């Protein structure tokens, strides 16, 4: 499973119609409508705003007035073929006056997404965990060294020190096997793995 590193936008012209493809990283289904509204406000007067998204097991697509199955379906098929997750892909179309036909629309929407993905930096998603680790003050230098590559999301300094962070399976096992650290899993997540 993979995701994009950063948002990508690409534009192609097919028979006078302009197709602007935007691929946006998104983690929460509740953010979809707001993002769609933002794109529609940004690209006013477009003829169609066809889209597809995949967030974990939730997949949806929309043809936005194009003939049934000619826009949203080809978009989601390209996303699925590339094993992408946590993405919404919107293809904005400005009609250029020449009808493309069903086959032409399918090819145009597919090509728009494929060309946009060529510009992206794809990251692998691997199994990970959001964890709290608890340790004694005299162990802080060792823990900080172990976590030097990690983004610590929260730190609490009470009787002991508690860090909240996301870790991959390897680091989780390393921390779990250290008798000076108590590790508690909050939830299983997907972690982006750098190339």
Secondary structure, 3 states (H helix, E strand, C coil): CEEECCCEEEEEEECCEEEEEEEEECCCHHHHHHHHHHHHHHCCCCCEEEEEEEECCEEEEECCCCCCCCCHHHHHHHHHHCCECCEEEEEEEECCCCCCHHHHHHHHHHHHHHHHHCCCCEEEEEEEEEEEEEECHHHHHHHHHHCCCCCEEEEEECCCEEEEEEEEHHHHHHHHCCCCEEEEEEEEEEEEECC
